Structure formats: structure tokens, C-alpha cells
Amino acid sequence: MESIAAFDAKTRLSELLERAANGETFEITKHGRPVGKLGPPDSARDPRVVAEAVQRLKTYRGALKGLKVDEVVALKHVGHRF
């Protein structure tokens, strides 16, 4: 993890945000003492993973076509123990 002074972080924020979006993490210091961290969010999404998920969802398109409403409602309870 790279350490960066608060003033430098402020002046280079756009660059640091871009690098954080690519997975890097930074420790922000003030007078040599750590005061915070800058890193990718927990929900950061890899575009390839999203594209694969979309493709998987597209394979299910129309899978429930032709079912009656009560059949669809009954499907939501499949696998429930109670």
C-alpha cells in the first residue's frame, strides 16, 4: 500500500481515484501519521464479470413465457422448507 501525504492526495485526487478504481489502495497521512485510506469500493465491478452475468441472464429470457400467474407464484416457494 502506497503512503501519500494529505496535501498531495488533494492535489492529485483525480489520478488517485482512477488508480483506486483499478484496484490500488493508498494510505493518506497528515504530518506523517495515517489518517485514512483510499481504495476501490467493495462493490467494484469488473466489466468482464458484468458482461458474463448479462449473457447468462439472456439465456433465461423467455424461460417463464406461457406460465400462468399462479404457476409463477408457486415457483417462488420451490426449495423452501416451510
Secondary structure, 3 states (H helix, E strand, C coil): CEEEEHHHHHHCHHHHHHHHHCCCCEEEEECCEEEEEECCCCCCCCHHHHHHHHHHHHHCCCCCCCCCHHHHHHHCCCCCCC
